[in-house]
Amino acid sequence: MGQEQTVATLQDAVRDPARMTHAWLLTGPPGSGRSTAARAFAAALLCPDGGCGQCHECRTALDGSHADVTVLATQGLSIQVKDARELAQLAQHRPSVGAWRIIVIEDADRLTERAADALLKALEEPVPRTVWLLCAPSVEDVIITIRSRSRHVRLRTPPVAAVAELLTRRDGIEPAMATYAARAAQSHVGLARRLARDEGARGRRRDILRLAGRVRSLGDAMEAAADLAAIATQEQSASSAERDAAEKARLLEQLGADPEARTQPPHIRSQLNALEKEQKTRATRFGRDVIDRSLVDLLSIYRDALVAQAGMPVELVNADLDDDVRALAQHLTSEQLLGAMDAIGTARERIEANVPPLLALEAMAISLRLPR
């Protein structure tokens, strides 16, 4: 789906051992399909026919259940040293049933320095028949000692038409809705599917975009920042409450504990505390991701206003909000639009650097005030 060059590179490696290497770094913007490409590559390496997509090896590699495919996908703030050490030890073992042992790290950009150091020896002294597939948004996001020992393959953002066609063909979404969702999600397949299926998600996105036209005073700025933080909190609660409860119930069942008991033995309480800590870390990461996505959406309306102002023959991301885009283009000069985009980018960087989200959002919103 718009990744022909990348597909050709990986297919060549499957067919020709001379083109194969022990570590691959797959990079691309959010929604470009990095982890999907990694799993498909793993399936092709294990498949007797080089990736038929139908055999047992392909199906189990794609869904992550193959004995020789290990996938690390963290939902926390970072990948810890203990996880990296476990993978480094696993890499020393020969494949169980297939031709390769394949280790996929979906968020290689979240490796801490100590975790990266724990992987270094495994990458510097590769074991025959073990392949590392590392995924990250860009080369710069990966610690240099890791990226220097990997072969880089870059995925690009797929065209809107390709994403819309996929939603229609695979998910049965009506073509007009698929096109809207693909454009609004800026070709992020997962987000496009969610927008196409969830009216609530579409409504929240419209509310975020319309913040740009309502921030005129300091009070408006504080209210807009609070609204953005509240949207993240709502999505975080809706996403995690049911899953957290199910995880707790499953842990109690595995430990043979009574879920109705008012107090639990010390060894069970310690494991429950560890689970709660992990869930809080995951919730923090998810909340930051929701805010970041909201800021990407907000950035898009300033981008559209700049395009409209310049009269450029470029398709608008928010064509359904054309009146809002035109109004913004009339109220702000090109320099002010660029300044607003810089303020949003700064807020994203600050939140990623652990600045409290509400504080970063308030500083951003103050910079987004429309002139009187």
Secondary structure, DSSP 8 states (H G I E B T S, - for coil): ---HHHHHHHHHHHH-GGG--SEEEEE-STTS-HHHHHHHHHHHHHSTTS--SSSHHHHHHHHT--TTEEEE---SSSB-HHHHHHHHHHTTS--SSSS-EEEEETTGGGB-HHHHHHHHHHHHS--TTEEEEEEES-GGGS-HHHHTTSEEEE-----HHHHHHHHHHHH---HHHHHHHHHHTTT-HHHHHHHHH-HHHHHHHHHHHHGGGT--SHHHHHHHHHHHHHHHHHHHHHHHHHHHHHHHHHHHHHTT--TT-SS--HHHHHHHHHHHHHHHHHHHHHHHHHHHHHHHHHHHHHHHHHHHHHT-S---TTGGGHHHHHHHHHHS-HHHHHHHHHHHHHHHHHHHTT--HHHHHHHHHHHT----
